[in-house]
Amino acid sequence: MFIDSHCHLDFPEYQERLPEVLENMARAKVTHALCISVDIPDFPKVKLLAQSHPNLFASVGVHPDYEDTPEPTLEFLIEEAKDPKVIAIGETGLDYYRMGERSYESMEWQRERFRTHIRAALAAKKPLIIHTRSASEDTLKIMQEEGAGRIGGVMHCFTESYEVAKAAIEMGFYISFSGIVTFKSAKDLQATCKALPIERILIETDSPYLAPVPHRGQTNEPAWVSHVAGFIADLRGVSVESIAEHTTHNFYQCFQLNRSDS
């Protein structure tokens, strides 16, 4: 019924309770989840999760926040993306939120890493999972320069403006909403969510972070993507079954998967 399009089940929070988390998913009618890579050293755990569970998928990539970590090469990303359970490149993108006293020029490594991921996605023919925070102008600029619209993907855990969402959709991207959309303070984001075409919306948890209401402040898990779906259904004045069906269909479309085979 539901698919969590972005979670981190390889993280330490789940080391002792993965069977419980998977059981909770089943009870909440969350049929599948995409486990996201954030660095190269931990990628084997992400891939193994996907290979060990028929309802889990994986991505390969290095998060823009991870500065002191092995840099992914184009060749590495392309090679790992050959695995049929690795369905996306990322998460990648730009994050200037923690730039602090550093200069714009000193963040060039992040922009180059982003370009590498886009080039890998185009070569591997796998969609991108894009993270952008306090950097939407540069994110869209690099997406356009590198031709990211030729492969598409997801703007994950979206918190930017309607205009940014519209620009991404025009490049063939989907917009994924996390538990943030359920927060009382997220009025602008809620308005964006309500205005976007349902054909371009995905849902996610970004577990273990950003637990939705009514679990805010707790360790998040994929089962709770159902609360994100329920909130969006109320926001848009439709049934939760409608949100489930559309976002599930969108997931299969975005990640080029055959629904009957998964």
Secondary structure, DSSP 4 states (H G I P E B T S, - for coil): -EEEEEE-TTSGGGTTTHHHHHHHHHHTTEEEEEEPP--TTTHHHHHHHHHH-TTEEEEE---TT--SSPPPPHHHHHHHTTSTTEEEEEEEEEE-TT-TT--SGGGHHHHHHHHHHHHHHHHHT--EEEEEES-HHHHHHHHHHHTGGGT-EEE-S--S-HHHHHHHHHTTEEEEE-GGGGSTT-HHHHHHHHHS-GGGEEE---BTS-PPTTSTTSPP-GGGHHHHHHHHHHHHTS-HHHHHHHHHHHHHHHTT--GGG-
